[in-house]
Amino acid sequence: MTLQIRAIAIYSKEGERRDVRFNLGALNVVTGASKTGKSALLDIVDYCWGRTECTVAEGEIRRGVSWFAVLFDNSGEGILVARKNPGPAVKTSDEIYFQRNVEDFPEHPDVFVKNSTADGLRARFSAILGIAENLYVPEPGATRRPLEASSGQAIFFSFQGQDEIANRRLLFHRQGEERIPQAIKDTLPYFVGAMGEDHYLKQKRYEDARRRLRTLEREFAEAKALADEASGTARSLLQEAKRVGLLPLDATADSVDDVRKLLVQAEAPRTLTYAHNDDPAADLTDLEERRRRLRTELQEIRDEIKDLQRLTREATDFEAEAREQQARLASIGLVDVGERGHEVCPLCDSHLPVPVPSVNEIRRSLAGLDRQLSAVRRDNPRLQGQIAELEAKRTTLESDLGLVQRDITTRIADNERLRVEQDQFTEQARVAGRIGYYLENAKAVSNDDGLRLQIARVRAEVTELERALDQEAMEERLTTALSLVGRDITEYAGRLQLEHGENSLRLDRKNLTVVADTVDGPLSLPQIGSGENWVGYHVAAHLALHKLFRARRRPVPAFLMLDQPSQAHYPPDRDVGEISGGEDEDQAAVARLYRLLLDYCVGQSSQMQIIVTDHVDLLIDWFRDATVERWRDGIKLVPIAWLR
């Protein structure tokens, strides 16, 4: 399997297409002036690989492009991935198109209809690369979670951006981002082949066997303890059985057999009899409803009695007042009735300023009072009779209410007894279940050695899997792999004439850097000066890793993209144009670097593709043959016409 890049395409807002095509299994150089879009090629491939954020720089490309597309080659099969340009100031787009068995890009982007997500895209690339099920389990005590190697980590070994290739502190793509360095460290054993393809299956089998062994050992320990003559569990269960009523309180056992017999008796099924009440009227809800009705009726009777008593009091008060008035008016019989008129006082014959009522009027008033008094005397006995009748009803209702209240109290007590019985039966069932479990396991251990045989078999399986998953052995395989990488780094550093290249070089997995083992001690990349050395060791480390990947047929993309590797000699913002490659030390160093890349691809027998974007243009035939694009004199990734 060799997954490489056939071409990169961009589409304009109007649907026009611009292609950048590459040769498989060879060195491909895209040379050109600054600000022509060379660095965007790496960002486009990274984005179309499933990265969540589009890192294409803001500017002409973001404004003039509608879709990015990459045509991969998987051992002859074309795989097309297209992602919509999120546009200026937007980080990402979820519109992703994926298709296999494709010969070329479509003429128009209208066919790009979302059929994948970023996670789904990375999962598809993992399957295409042939990444088997795997899981790196951190060392005991580590707080991070196990990590599965996928295409998302494999791509870290295939990119070296402009700000990465000359960085003395960061060796790999995106190493400066959070959690990425640890992901590289954890997945490196799998990608270099130190972790076998069946490691994950063995790991799962080992974990499953360990769980089964722990379960069997626990069951055996419990069963053995239950079968022990002096088992505290059996004695404890016996006390529990007596406490919850499964056995009489005076039940005793002098031997293990006696204890088991009592436990068998306690565990035996029994009929549960709950307390119940046959009187339907005794239902608590009905009783409470009945009490509510009686209280309402009693309150109504009391209100009626109060009203009648108030009427009686008012009638009595009226009668007293009327009698007093009658007594006053009765004095009319003492007054002589003559012809003197109403202006003369009937007692002293003096003239009155205000005339007094006539005697006839007073007598009429007195007659009216007599009639009213008669009515009051007639109605009063009837009111007293109604009050007496209502008092009798009230007495009856109060008696009924008392009976209902007593029934409610009794029902509550019955319910409490029922709850206590239910709780007791539940507790008995729980204890009986524990006793049954004890008796079953005690019998199993005492009758045969099947459990011991199972434990021996599973323990042997665990031991065998431990040998297969020996962490020390995996570390040894990893050390061997990294030694091979270090050997090749040393070779490439010698060809590039890097400082300390004459020493033994190695890839430090712990710190993700290159280390030179000198006579005076180890020197890591940050301790080695010169941008030429930093670029050279970045290139040497990645070439050495990919050589191992290809030799061991590891599931890593078979391409390496390098952006501006000449920047240590020529600033990336200055277009140096054509150089002979031999006029000065800088030109010679650049020529050595590109010659190494060319020879590397040739030596890999078309199994490795290297794509370089740079502003240098060597006037050497083999460099011209490797150049696939020259972007100068107005030629850019995005045609000028797209921006008008």
ZIDAPE-V893180 format. One record per backbone hydrogen bond with DSSP energy under -0.5 kcal/mol. CO is the residue of the C=O (numbers start at 1). NH is the residue of the N-H. If there is no record, write none. Layout:
BEGIN
co:nh
CO:NH
CO:NH
END
This chain:
BEGIN
co:nh
2:4
2:75
3:558
4:6
4:73
6:22
7:71
8:20
9:69
10:18
11:66
11:67
12:15
16:12
18:10
20:8
23:26
26:610
28:612
29:31
29:628
29:629
30:614
31:631
33:36
36:637
37:41
38:41
38:42
39:42
39:43
40:44
41:45
42:46
43:47
44:48
45:49
46:49
46:51
47:50
53:55
57:62
59:63
60:64
61:65
64:13
66:85
67:11
68:83
69:9
70:72
70:81
71:6
71:7
72:79
73:4
73:75
74:77
77:74
78:101
78:102
79:72
80:99
81:70
82:97
83:68
87:90
91:54
94:96
95:84
96:115
96:116
97:82
99:80
108:111
109:112
111:113
116:96
117:121
118:122
119:123
120:124
121:125
122:126
123:127
124:128
125:129
126:130
126:131
130:132
133:200
135:137
136:138
136:147
139:142
147:136
147:149
150:153
150:154
151:155
153:156
154:157
155:158
156:173
158:561
160:563
161:164
161:165
164:167
166:168
172:175
174:177
177:180
177:181
179:183
180:184
181:185
182:186
183:187
184:188
185:189
187:191
188:192
189:194
189:195
190:193
194:196
196:199
198:202
199:203
200:204
201:205
202:206
203:207
204:208
205:209
206:210
207:211
208:212
209:213
210:214
211:215
212:216
213:217
214:218
215:219
216:220
217:221
218:222
219:223
220:224
221:225
222:226
223:227
224:228
228:231
231:235
232:236
233:237
234:238
235:239
236:240
237:241
238:242
239:243
240:244
241:246
241:247
242:245
248:251
255:259
256:260
257:261
258:262
259:263
260:264
261:265
262:266
263:267
264:268
271:273
272:274
278:280
279:282
280:283
283:287
284:288
285:289
286:290
287:291
288:292
289:293
290:294
291:295
292:296
293:297
294:298
295:299
296:300
297:301
298:302
299:303
300:304
301:305
302:306
303:307
304:308
305:309
306:310
307:311
308:312
309:313
310:314
311:315
312:316
313:317
314:318
315:319
316:320
317:321
318:322
319:323
320:324
321:325
322:326
323:327
324:328
325:329
326:330
328:331
329:332
330:333
331:334
332:335
336:338
341:344
342:356
343:352
345:349
350:345
358:362
359:363
360:364
361:365
362:366
363:367
364:368
365:369
366:370
367:371
368:372
369:373
370:374
371:375
372:376
373:377
374:378
375:379
376:380
377:381
379:383
380:384
381:385
382:386
383:387
384:388
385:389
386:390
387:391
388:392
389:393
390:394
391:395
392:396
393:397
394:398
395:399
396:400
397:401
398:402
399:403
400:404
401:405
402:406
403:407
404:408
405:409
406:410
407:411
408:412
409:413
410:414
411:415
412:416
413:417
414:418
415:419
416:420
417:421
418:422
419:423
420:424
421:425
422:426
423:427
424:428
425:429
426:430
427:431
428:432
429:433
430:434
431:435
432:436
433:437
434:438
435:439
436:440
437:441
438:442
439:443
440:444
441:445
442:446
443:447
444:448
449:453
450:454
451:455
452:456
453:457
454:458
455:459
456:460
457:461
458:462
459:463
460:464
461:465
462:466
463:467
464:468
465:469
467:470
470:474
471:475
472:476
473:477
474:478
475:479
476:480
477:481
478:482
479:483
480:484
481:485
482:486
483:487
484:488
485:489
486:490
487:491
488:492
489:493
490:494
491:495
492:496
493:497
493:498
494:497
498:501
500:503
504:517
506:508
506:515
507:509
508:512
508:513
512:171
513:508
514:525
515:506
515:517
516:518
516:523
517:504
518:521
521:518
523:516
524:527
524:528
525:528
527:529
530:534
531:535
532:536
533:537
534:538
535:539
536:540
537:541
538:542
539:543
540:544
541:545
542:546
543:547
544:548
545:549
546:550
547:551
548:552
549:554
550:553
554:556
557:559
558:609
560:562
560:611
561:160
562:564
562:613
564:567
565:568
566:569
566:570
571:574
574:576
577:617
579:619
584:588
585:589
586:590
587:591
588:592
589:593
590:594
591:595
592:596
593:597
594:598
595:599
596:600
597:601
598:602
599:603
600:604
601:606
602:605
604:607
609:560
610:28
610:612
611:562
612:30
612:614
613:564
614:32
615:577
617:579
618:620
620:624
621:625
622:626
623:627
626:29
629:31
630:632
631:33
632:635
634:636
637:639
639:642
640:643
641:644
END
